[in-house]
Amino acid sequence: MKKITLLAVSAMFAMSAFSQNNIGNLTVNRTFELAKMAKAASDFNVMMETPAGEMKRYARSADGAGFYLYTGDDGKTKIGAKKQSGSIKIVSDADGQTVYIKGIISQLPDVGWVKGTRNGNTITVETGQDLLYLKNYDCSLKLSMMNINSEGTKFEKDDAVKNVTLTIDGGNITLNGTSEQTILGCYYSDDDTWTGYGDWNSSFSEIEEVAVTPESGVYMKPYLLTADQIDENADPVKNTPIKVGINGNDIYVQGLFRNIPEGYVKGVKSGNTVTFAMGQLIGDDNQGVSYYLLGVGEEGLTDVVYTYDESKNTFTQETTYVCLSMSFNDLSLVNAYTTSSFKIEPTAVGSIESNGRTVAAEKFFDMSGREIAAPAKGVYVKNVTYTDGTTKAEKVVVK
């Protein structure tokens, strides 16, 4: 049976906090290399780009279950189940009758959008829609209602069911027609076999999620990030430019993960400790995939903690793992740092340049000569004053 390509994570994640229901190691980037899906739109009708319209977000209830395949101690493939987590997105077209759903299967939040129609309080989604193109196999994942086989070892697609319905009740949505024997899942288009993913008893509640953004007037200074990633095959993170804004005890970091370089995370400083709340929304990409910040410690999911050395303008990771996840309340990993630190760029205030001079102050001016307290997007002149009294002027472009 073919398997969807997954990148293994350190055996640390096999700890009891994450191994319930016979789940072994968690996986990094359950996405199937989204960059390779250009063929999908024309050949397999996979809708990856976020459609136009009004978007709402709905959290999955933990009462629902997500099925998956795993290898048991006896070496045989078995069916397991875990509580659902994360969220879905629903975009409504201007006509109010056409809708699009992202993340319709709980353990595949990063596959394509599916199209449905709304009539009153019912959303109808046609089965057989392509969710994802797998380049290595030249096939797709297709949506289907599926029934467990007589041996209880796998689910099989039900060709008789042409549509799936969801019922809307105010801010709540319920998936209809599933049970422990009948799930909403997906199969491989080339041989009709189950992919190993599917849901039953799914329900959703509308939530308000807003990506982190700095307060007006916060100046984002250039810092350099160095990190060790849990995926040893990933490109190294060494002196990668990011931005940090300090506003009293509020700390904003932009570009902590290269997967979403424009996104921000927010922490709160207390003494020399900065705590970034777990589950904060960093942002969405153009395919509608949401990215969240999560920490992992000895007891499981936790806030992310860095220590701050004010004298050196350096932040150092204290949390065991700093994770980028596609779920706000579960590890649907995209990336994770085992160690990380970021320090102020050598030309910033308080730093020491290669010529030995210490930066004492910086002032910014727009192109007409007016001093600017906190540069926004645009071109500016930065005047740098050193502790020895000398100065330097340079052009700065804020993107």
Buried (B, 14 or more C-beta within 10 A) or exposed (E): EEEBBBBBBBEBBBEEEBEEEBBBBBBBBBBBEBEEBEEBBEEBBBBBEBBEBEBBBBBBBEEBBBBBBBEEEEEEEBBBBBBBBBBBBBBBBEEEEBBBBBBBBBBBBBBBBBBBBBEEEEBBBEBBBBBBBBBEBEBBBBBBBBBBEEEEEBBBBBEEBEEBBBBBEEEEBBBEBBEEEBBBBBBBBEEEBBBBBBBBBBBBBBEEBEBBEBEEEBBBBBBBBBBBBBBEEBEEBEEBEBBBBBBEEBBBBBBBBBBBBEBBBBBBBEEEEBBBBBBBBBBBBEBBBBBBBBBBBEEEBBBBBBBBEEEEBBBBBBBBBBBBBBBBBBBBBBBBBBEBBBBBBEBBBBBEBEEEBEBBEBBBBEEEEEEBEBBEEEEBBBBBBBEEEEEEEEEBEBE
